[in-house]
Amino acid sequence: MSTNAESALKWLDEQQPDTQQIKDVIQKLEARLNSGANQEQLTGTVEALELLQEVIEERELQQPDTSTAMPAMTTEQVTKQLDVSPLGEPANIPEENLSETDKRKRFEQLKRQLSK
């Protein structure tokens, strides 16, 4: 004869219940414990209840806390919230046409200045 804990394990394996279904069964088991039946009749119920509570705790530990997470937003919602205005006016510095040798010399000069 299987105990209620064994039945609970079998139910978990076969039915693959979601968290809410497990919580519903936990409520029923708690109601049975409060029904006033004698301790011998409730031993399996206590074992099943403890097992299901452990399953719920494990599932809650595995799931990220979404209470503080930002809600999912569409691209359109994100775009509306972003400030895409320019950060300033573009520089009015004329572009220099440097040879590769001049670019390398200027780069080395800047590198020396930064390493001081």
C-alpha angles and dihedrals in degrees: 000000000000122000123232089256090056090047090050091052091049090049091050092049097044102036101032090209122201122242094266092053090052091049090052091054090047089056091051091049091049089051089052090052090053092048094091098245117152121271095251091059092048100050094094090043091056091049092049091047092051091047094051092046089054090051091052092048092050092049092050091050091051095049118079117243104259095179092089098029121108114256116251112270132198120237089252092055092048092048091051091054096047120092102225096172116127116271092226144322117306115256116263093215112132116239114256120223102214127175118241089255092053091047090052092048092050091047092052090048092053090046091054091049092052094047093057 
